[in-house]
Amino acid sequence: MLLTWSPHGKNDVRAAVDYLTAPRVTKPLAGRPHSVVRSPAPETLSGNAQLVTQYTNALPFRCRYAVATLSFAQEDIRVDAFRNGDPEVRRMLQSAAELCIAFAYCGIPARARPPILVTAQTHTGRVELSIVFPRAAGMPGARLYAVNPNPPTAASRAGWNALVDVLNDHVGWADPRDPLRRQWLSAPSWMVAEAAELRRAKSAGARGFDLSAPWFQAWRLCRAAARDTEGDRDEIVARLNAGLACHNWGVTSQSRRDLTCGPLIGPGPHVTFTGAVLRGGEDDAIDPFDAIRARQFEILDAPTRLEEAIARRWEANRRLRSWSWVDPPDPMQFLSSTRPAGSPRETLMGALERMTARVRIFIQSHWLAKTLLKHPTNGLRAIVAQLNKLNDQYNTPRPTPPFSDRNPDRPAAPNARSRGPSPRRQAGPVSDRHFPDRARDDIGGREPDPSGAETRRSTLPFGFGPRRGPDRNAARGGDRPSGPVGRSAGSVVPARWSRGRWLREVGRLARRWVGACTLAWRSDAAGNEGIFVQAGHRAVWVPVTDHSPDAEWEARVASTLQKPAPASLNGAAERPR
């Protein structure tokens, strides 16, 4: 069994989940996309693909997931036994997956672990087990912490290698680091997978696919040169440069243990070949018997190395926060107590439970809708209309604290401490302390108010600062008049209706009697505020002087719009406020 990790982990996890679960995927073959049908389709052994996708994509980290693949040799697990649901085969696969998950999240409680997806693929003629690890951990409703199952450190690689050695030795699977399995020349894993997919597509009858790409030609030439020259590095490089010249390819770089081929001019893919034949005879100096003996001692020491790796990872995960105490996992006990994975009975029961839950939700929604439709909705409509009416009639202002500039007339509490006059209070409200009287109060030939309510402040007799007259801003202080209050003494602005509501009401009538028009809230020369209606070449001035619109007001406005008085035509447009 061989354990590999995907280099992807920063993009949307939906692409990885779809690749691991979809029966049809698109792969690049010979430089163009090719649709591959997986028969049989991938099988989900544990986890929910939708839940894992939503959880992982919602993580606030840059690297949000990691994918590990356990590849088994054909002699390790019989594909037909796995497809037929052999309990022993599925128990071994479940043991391997659960041990990998326990090692990745050791020291973290089960409630704090993220959802994990485990799938199996058998369409290639051998079993491949894929595990999606979300790189996070945290209790429900608490802060999330980043957890990397495979950090790029030597200690992490040694721990995972020890886990693979323990699994292979315990179950009897093939050892990928066996000296007898040493490859004299190897290509990148993506190129090996693409070559295998090309061979399967060609055997299935697909046309236009072959191994004529430059990287496949480089692999073929490198193998032939290594076989003919018995590992002479200079001769291998010379043959590669000569054979790849027609593709504008050649050896771009080389080191003591490998060499890289790629395009000599411009961008393009580069392939690196490694193997014992390129190491200058270093592996030949090692006695095969000594290499096998050293590997056997390494396998015997694998349980000890795994326990040390578990202790290190357990301590690192415990340092994230004060988790509840979780004992380090025991690999041997774990392997012997795992139940079979993905048995037909469990799969069927899980599907039935999910289907029952959906049917229950559908029936509940149906009965709720049916019950609501039986009852008349006139009562609810009457309640909504009454609430809207009350909201229009009672526009309650927000409460003001005592002794504030917004409400100086409010009496003090009975047990409040007496407060004498101060220069700050006598200076008036902070909002108007530095603002002079408005210039428009004296325009239009109007005489100033002799009482001083418009232009002067009057001090309250009990020393709580100046108060405003009835014309400046009655809503914030001073004596409230019986009628609507405006900005100036000569204007009357409704107190209950806002400008927006008046504009909407006048616009409704204007569109009814005039047609398409534009409206604007302006003031005339006398300071009276109203609505200016512009319809083509006609300009009508509609003063706003009532508390709220009624039938008499609507008739008066309709008459003004149909037959505007001469004084109202363009009168406000000449002197906009």
C-alpha angles and dihedrals in degrees: 000000000000125000119208133170129220116239091220122091109123102069131071109307090215090083092055093045092048091049091052097045108027119101090214125043136169118236131179109249123175091349097307135081118268128189111230120199113208112214112212098028120237115276125223109224098181139351136042115271094205093048093048091049095050094044095048096045090051093058114114094218129103094230106043108168146015129206123209123191124202108201118196127199118241091251092051098064126012109231094211091053091052093048091050091053100250104189094214094051093047091046090056092049091048089050092054094047095046092048091052091050092046091050093047094051102027112150092028118105119244092247091055095050119100125240112276131204123213120186136173129212125196104163091103093062095259135066121264119184117201125192124193111208116193105215097230142079134189143134117266109279093008135099120296121232126204113246121183113200091195112031115184096253134117091238091056093049090048090051095051091045089053090050091051091048092051093049094046093047095045097047099028099244123156117282111232092200095052109133089226089061093055113138118221092206128012134180130208115292094240090056092049090050092048091050091051091049090050091053091050091048091049092049089050091058101260115152132214096037122114141135096263096116115118094246092054090048089051090052092050093048092046093053092047093048093048090051096047100040096040092233102317103160096203093049092048091052092047093051092048093051092048096046096045097045091096089060094045087246132128146141106309099177141355140187136190092278106029146013132219128218127196146130113314093211125036132356126313144125120309124205126200120206121203136173145116093286091064096050097081097249097306093132092047090063090062116086109237090222091054091048092051091047092050090049091052091053089049091053091049089053092048096096091054092047090048092052090051091049091049090051092051094047092044091054092047093051092046090057091062091077142319099293120179111270114281121178117231111261120259108223096203095049089044094054094049098048103046117119122227114280125233098354114178092247094053092044091051093047091050092050091049092050092051092047091049092052092051093048090049092052091047093051092048092051091047094051092046092052091045092051094049092050091055093061121073117247097211091098093053091048091051090052092051091049092049092049091050090050093050091048090054095047100043112047098173114199119224114268119265126213119245120269091018125140090243093061112018093157094064109111121240124253116271093245095040119125115252113256120201126212118285132190090245093057093042090053090069134235115340092232093060102029095101100032120097124218115284116266094222092066089079101038127099096047093287121152116233118253108265091210091064094232091128104042108015137060122230122208118234113245093234095054104251095134131270121316130212125249122245092266106050101061115328093176091067100042147322129063114332112223123226094246134049116300127227140181095268135031094253097049127078114205118181114253097203100043123060125220091255093057092048091049091051093049095047090044090055092053093042093053088049097052104023107023126219110017145147125238133204134176109234143149129239127226092276092054095253112146124220146130124289113212118198116190112169108298092346122094119188127186115213112190118210110218106137133091094237135341118279137165094278092050092048091051091049093049092046090053091048092051094046097043109015118199116247092242091057096053110104090332095129095036091066093056109028117188 
